[in-house]
Amino acid sequence: MDEDGFAWRDSVIAIVGLGLMGGSFALALREHRACARILAVERNAATRADALARGSVDEASDDLALVARADVIVLATPVRVIVELVPRVGALTRPGAVVFDLGSTKRAIVNAMENLPTHIHAIGAHPMCGKETSGFDAADANLFRDAPFVLTPLARTTQETVTRLASLATRLGSRPLVLDAARHDKIVAAISHLPFAVASNLMMTASEFAQNDDALFALAASGFRDTSRLAASNTTMMLDILLTNRDHVAACLRDYSRNLNALADAIERGNDDTLRARLQSAAELRRGLFQIANSG
């Protein structure tokens, strides 16, 4: 049993969605022997067959009714699908079961969960990890290792539920962190959603240049690959993220645009002192961030 007395290893966990996050969660549960059985709800027949063949799950179906047999239900689909699924899952979930999600934005999901029946324990969650590749083929049992695992309690969430989810996150090698859903969304807009939008815009801008010179992408090396990597992320997933956090993402993009314009002005005017100060400040901030990450 965990510290709060809840026996995760005796529980049946149902995962709805076996993409990168749901598939990785199943693999992590299996590797750490964190539960008794893993059920999966997945629309894609080939993915279900693959998950069963790899031993990642014990049972898989395209029927959402499978969640009725679970002690814990994990919603691991794109964010807007999670919002749509919440009331359907609520109608099927047994009394006393725990429902949480792995979505990248929290306010819309937490608001939907507030309407779940009172006999269900609900909490939002967001493991701060991922890849630019998607699907079950990209799933990785180590995806959550050493990653922050944000928990966003509802107004109705009990401390016992928070403690249970924190203990599961720790078991999977993550670092649990409790945040308000609104604060979470504001933070991730700057550190996760803005970088994706910038990478996407970089690709579009470079593509416009390439129309006039086909050598552009032939010359692209590691710097371009690194800075544009996130543009290859799953479009459906990222569209849901941007649109369910649009106020914060738009504000971040406007701040970024202001700083980008200031940088362009300094370069255009040949203002050595201003340009040096901006670049040096950014370099020191980045080096400091890297040192903090390593020391942690």
C-alpha positions as CSV (number, residue, x, y, z in Angstrom):
1,M,0.0,0.0,0.0
2,D,1.0,3.6,-0.5
3,E,1.4,6.0,2.4
4,D,-2.2,6.9,2.4
5,G,-3.3,3.3,2.6
6,F,-4.5,3.1,-1.0
7,A,-3.3,-0.1,-2.7
8,W,-2.4,1.0,-6.3
9,R,-1.0,-2.5,-7.0
10,D,-4.5,-4.0,-6.4
11,S,-6.3,-1.5,-8.7
12,V,-7.7,-1.8,-12.2
13,I,-6.8,1.2,-14.3
14,A,-8.5,2.0,-17.6
15,I,-6.8,4.3,-20.1
16,V,-8.9,6.1,-22.7
17,G,-6.6,6.8,-25.7
18,L,-3.4,4.9,-26.5
19,G,-1.5,7.7,-28.3
20,L,1.9,8.9,-27.1
21,M,0.8,9.9,-23.6
22,G,-1.8,7.1,-23.0
23,G,0.5,4.4,-24.4
24,S,3.5,5.7,-22.4
25,F,1.4,5.7,-19.3
26,A,0.3,2.1,-19.9
27,L,4.0,1.1,-20.5
28,A,5.1,2.9,-17.3
29,L,2.4,1.3,-15.2
30,R,3.4,-2.1,-16.5
31,E,7.1,-1.6,-16.0
32,H,6.6,-0.3,-12.4
33,R,4.0,-3.0,-11.6
34,A,1.8,-0.1,-10.4
35,C,-1.6,-1.8,-10.8
36,A,-3.3,-5.2,-11.0
37,R,-4.8,-4.8,-14.5
38,I,-4.7,-2.3,-17.4
39,L,-7.7,-1.8,-19.6
40,A,-7.6,0.4,-22.7
41,V,-10.3,2.1,-24.7
42,E,-8.9,2.9,-28.2
43,R,-10.7,3.4,-31.5
44,N,-7.9,2.2,-33.7
45,A,-8.0,-1.5,-34.1
46,A,-4.4,-1.8,-35.1
47,T,-3.3,0.1,-32.0
48,R,-5.4,-2.1,-29.8
49,A,-3.8,-5.2,-31.4
50,D,-0.3,-3.8,-31.0
51,A,-0.9,-2.9,-27.4
52,L,-2.2,-6.4,-26.6
53,A,0.6,-8.1,-28.5
54,R,3.3,-6.1,-26.6
55,G,1.6,-6.9,-23.3
56,S,1.1,-3.2,-22.6
57,V,-2.5,-3.8,-21.6
58,D,-4.5,-6.7,-20.4
59,E,-7.7,-5.9,-22.3
60,A,-8.6,-3.4,-25.1
61,S,-11.8,-2.3,-26.7
62,D,-13.4,0.5,-28.7
63,D,-16.3,0.5,-26.3
64,L,-16.2,3.2,-23.6
65,A,-18.3,1.1,-21.4
66,L,-15.1,-0.8,-20.5
67,V,-14.3,2.0,-18.0
68,A,-17.2,0.8,-15.8
69,R,-14.9,-2.0,-14.6
70,A,-12.1,0.3,-13.5
71,D,-11.0,1.7,-10.1
72,V,-9.1,4.5,-11.9
73,I,-9.8,6.0,-15.3
74,V,-7.2,8.0,-17.2
75,L,-8.3,10.2,-20.0
76,A,-5.4,10.5,-22.5
77,T,-7.0,11.9,-25.7
78,P,-6.6,15.4,-27.2
79,V,-8.0,18.1,-24.8
80,R,-11.3,18.9,-26.5
81,V,-12.0,15.2,-26.8
82,I,-11.4,14.9,-23.1
83,V,-13.9,17.6,-22.4
84,E,-16.5,15.8,-24.5
85,L,-15.7,12.5,-22.8
86,V,-16.0,13.7,-19.2
87,P,-19.8,13.5,-18.9
88,R,-19.9,10.2,-20.8
89,V,-17.3,8.7,-18.5
90,G,-19.1,10.1,-15.5
91,A,-22.3,8.2,-16.5
92,L,-20.3,4.9,-16.6
93,T,-17.9,5.2,-13.7
94,R,-18.5,3.2,-10.5
95,P,-18.9,5.0,-7.2
96,G,-15.6,5.8,-5.5
97,A,-13.5,5.5,-8.6
98,V,-10.9,8.1,-9.5
99,V,-10.9,10.0,-12.8
100,F,-8.0,12.1,-14.0
101,D,-6.6,13.2,-17.3
102,L,-3.2,13.8,-19.0
103,G,-4.3,16.9,-21.0
104,S,-1.9,19.7,-21.7
105,T,-4.4,22.5,-20.7
106,K,-6.4,22.3,-17.5
107,R,-9.1,25.0,-17.2
108,A,-11.6,23.5,-19.7
109,I,-11.1,20.0,-18.4
110,V,-11.3,20.9,-14.7
111,N,-14.5,22.9,-15.4
112,A,-16.0,19.9,-17.1
113,M,-15.0,17.6,-14.3
114,E,-16.8,19.8,-11.7
115,N,-20.0,18.5,-13.2
116,L,-19.2,14.8,-12.6
117,P,-21.4,12.9,-10.1
118,T,-20.3,13.5,-6.5
119,H,-19.5,9.8,-6.0
120,I,-16.6,10.1,-8.4
121,H,-13.1,11.4,-7.3
122,A,-11.8,13.7,-10.0
123,I,-8.6,15.7,-10.5
124,G,-6.8,17.2,-13.4
125,A,-3.2,16.2,-14.3
126,H,-0.5,17.1,-16.8
127,P,2.8,15.3,-17.0
128,M,5.3,17.8,-18.3
129,C,6.9,15.6,-21.0
130,G,6.4,14.6,-24.6
131,K,7.8,14.2,-28.0
132,E,7.2,15.8,-31.4
133,T,6.3,12.3,-32.6
134,S,2.9,10.9,-31.8
135,G,0.9,7.6,-31.6
136,F,1.4,4.3,-29.8
137,D,4.5,3.5,-31.8
138,A,6.3,6.5,-30.1
139,A,5.2,5.4,-26.6
140,D,8.0,5.1,-24.0
141,A,7.8,3.7,-20.5
142,N,10.5,6.2,-19.4
143,L,8.6,9.3,-20.8
144,F,7.5,10.4,-17.3
145,R,10.8,9.8,-15.5
146,D,12.2,12.9,-13.8
147,A,9.4,15.0,-15.3
148,P,7.2,17.3,-13.3
149,F,3.7,15.8,-13.0
150,V,1.3,18.6,-12.4
151,L,-1.9,18.0,-10.4
152,T,-4.7,20.5,-10.7
153,P,-7.3,19.8,-8.0
154,L,-10.9,20.8,-8.5
155,A,-12.8,22.7,-5.8
156,R,-14.3,19.3,-4.8
157,T,-11.1,17.3,-4.9
158,T,-10.2,15.8,-1.6
159,Q,-6.7,15.8,-0.1
160,E,-6.8,12.0,-0.2
161,T,-7.2,12.1,-3.9
162,V,-4.3,14.5,-4.3
163,T,-2.1,12.3,-2.2
164,R,-3.1,9.2,-4.1
165,L,-2.2,10.7,-7.5
166,A,1.0,12.2,-6.1
167,S,2.0,8.7,-4.9
168,L,1.3,7.2,-8.3
169,A,3.3,9.9,-10.1
170,T,6.2,9.3,-7.7
171,R,6.0,5.5,-8.4
172,L,6.3,6.2,-12.1
173,G,9.5,8.3,-11.5
174,S,7.8,11.7,-11.9
175,R,7.9,14.7,-9.6
176,P,4.4,15.7,-8.5
177,L,3.5,19.4,-8.2
178,V,0.2,20.8,-7.2
179,L,-1.0,23.9,-9.1
180,D,-4.2,25.8,-9.7
181,A,-5.6,25.1,-13.2
182,A,-5.5,28.8,-14.2
183,R,-2.0,29.3,-13.0
184,H,-0.9,26.1,-14.8
185,D,-2.4,27.3,-18.1
186,K,-0.7,30.7,-17.9
187,I,2.7,29.1,-17.2
188,V,2.6,26.4,-19.9
189,A,1.5,29.0,-22.5
190,A,5.0,30.6,-22.1
191,I,7.1,27.5,-21.7
192,S,5.3,25.0,-24.0
193,H,2.7,26.5,-26.2
194,L,4.7,29.6,-27.3
195,P,7.7,27.5,-28.3
196,F,5.5,25.4,-30.5
197,A,3.9,28.4,-32.1
198,V,7.3,30.0,-32.7
199,A,8.7,26.8,-34.3
200,S,5.6,26.6,-36.6
201,N,6.1,30.2,-37.6
202,L,9.8,29.6,-38.2
203,M,9.0,26.7,-40.6
204,M,6.4,28.9,-42.5
205,T,8.9,31.8,-42.8
206,A,11.7,29.5,-44.0
207,S,9.3,27.9,-46.5
208,E,8.6,31.3,-47.9
209,F,12.3,32.0,-48.4
210,A,12.7,28.5,-49.9
211,Q,10.3,29.4,-52.7
212,N,12.9,31.8,-54.0
213,D,16.0,29.7,-53.3
214,D,15.7,25.9,-53.2
215,A,19.1,25.6,-51.5
216,L,17.7,26.8,-48.2
217,F,16.6,23.5,-46.7
218,A,19.7,21.8,-48.2
219,L,21.8,24.0,-46.0
220,A,19.7,23.7,-42.9
221,A,21.8,22.1,-40.1
222,S,21.5,21.3,-36.4
223,G,20.5,24.8,-35.3
224,F,17.5,24.9,-37.6
225,R,16.6,21.3,-36.8
226,D,16.7,22.0,-33.1
227,T,14.7,25.2,-33.2
228,S,12.1,23.9,-35.6
229,R,11.6,20.5,-34.0
230,L,8.4,21.2,-32.2
231,A,6.7,22.2,-35.5
232,A,6.5,18.5,-36.3
233,S,4.1,17.9,-33.3
234,N,0.7,16.3,-33.8
235,T,-1.5,19.0,-35.4
236,T,-4.8,17.9,-33.8
237,M,-3.3,17.7,-30.3
238,M,-1.7,21.1,-30.7
239,L,-4.8,22.7,-32.2
240,D,-6.7,21.6,-29.1
241,I,-4.1,23.0,-26.8
242,L,-3.9,26.4,-28.5
243,L,-7.6,26.8,-28.7
244,T,-8.3,25.8,-25.1
245,N,-5.6,28.2,-23.9
246,R,-6.0,30.9,-26.5
247,D,-6.1,33.9,-24.2
248,H,-2.7,33.1,-22.6
249,V,-1.1,31.9,-25.8
250,A,-2.2,35.0,-27.7
251,A,-0.8,37.2,-24.9
252,C,2.5,35.4,-25.0
253,L,2.7,35.7,-28.7
254,R,2.1,39.4,-28.5
255,D,4.9,39.8,-25.9
256,Y,7.1,37.7,-28.1
257,S,6.3,39.8,-31.1
258,R,7.2,43.0,-29.1
259,N,10.6,41.5,-28.2
260,L,11.1,40.3,-31.7
261,N,10.4,43.7,-33.2
262,A,12.8,45.3,-30.7
263,L,15.5,42.8,-31.8
264,A,14.8,43.5,-35.5
265,D,15.1,47.3,-34.8
266,A,18.4,46.9,-33.0
267,I,19.8,44.8,-35.9
268,E,18.5,47.1,-38.6
269,R,19.9,50.2,-36.9
270,G,23.3,48.6,-36.3
271,N,22.9,49.4,-32.6
272,D,25.9,47.4,-31.2
273,D,25.4,48.3,-27.5
274,T,21.6,47.6,-27.5
275,L,22.0,44.4,-29.5
276,R,24.9,43.1,-27.4
277,A,22.9,43.8,-24.2
278,R,19.9,41.9,-25.4
279,L,21.9,38.9,-26.7
280,Q,24.1,38.8,-23.6
281,S,21.0,38.9,-21.3
282,A,19.4,36.0,-23.2
283,A,22.6,34.0,-23.1
284,E,23.0,34.4,-19.4
285,L,19.4,33.5,-18.7
286,R,19.7,30.3,-20.8
287,R,22.9,29.2,-19.2
288,G,21.4,29.8,-15.8
289,L,18.4,27.8,-16.7
290,F,20.6,24.9,-17.9
291,Q,22.5,25.0,-14.6
292,I,19.3,25.0,-12.5
293,A,18.0,22.0,-14.5
294,N,21.2,20.0,-14.0
295,S,21.4,20.8,-10.3
296,G,17.9,19.7,-9.7
